[in-house]
Amino acid sequence: MSILLEVSAQKPGNVNRVANFQNTRYEHFMASAVAVEPAFAQAALQGSRCKEKRIRPDQINIGEIIKDAVLSINRWQHGGNTLLGTVLLLSPIAAAAGMALAERRESSLNELRNNIKLVVESTTPADAVAVYDAINLASPNGLIDKAPTLDVNDPDSKKRITKESITLLDVFRISAAYDSISREWVENYPLTFDTGYPYFARQLEETGSLNTAIVHTFLKILSTTPDTLIARKVGPDKAREVSERAREVLSLGGLTTTTGRNALSSLDAELRTQANKLNPGTTADIVTAVLAISILNGYRP
């Protein structure tokens, strides 16, 4: 559900229910959201099995779950990479939620976060290899041409991962310096839990509008953390400039004022130039994670 809610909100610079990219449209995201459900269900089942001590945490196989999700997305739509970042973020959340399901109860946010930490810290070299496969299958835009080490485009990287017993978390520790999704994994989802979730909850209460709450949460995260997809495509200076623009839109009231709406419209138009190279896609992925934990904490639209 979190994917459907996120893509339907009218966030600037992103595909949504009233705006498409040339080759990637709203329906591609809708199809992708349905296609990933079996993989997330498997993640939850594995989390449940782990909680019941039927498997160890390192046997959850989160890497294969991520790879299966990407394969399913590719089978069911032709709009290219729609949800790789989202799948990377939501798979550990789904497994963590499954741990609570094993006890037939809802988990607190603190417990959910602790379970996510367990899932992430229990990853294996096999998980890393599977995620490298998933990334290559998704063919995302904005990959660094030559990563400092363990480049996903280098066929020798997977051999080294296996030979040196490098886990998926180890890989993300390397990429955390230039990728916010990796940083969420490494630092136990700070943007999701500490920045995005409380802000989203307040915005829901203050505005009474789901669309406004999602858009404002997107702007809040973007204003505090330059989007690393933009940084990889056009450089960190431009990413910081976009963050400043997001901060300005919020300061003008965002969707709650005429001035804010005009500023938001201008930002949206700017972000859609340069063949969508200014698309804050990583920020959108994190907003989806915020919505996921909100739903797990009882929110219903």
Summary of the structure (lengths in Angstrom):
residues: 301
radius of gyration: 18.4
end to end distance: 9.9
largest distance: 58.5
contacts: 1052
relative contact order: 0.14
helix: 70%
strand: 1%
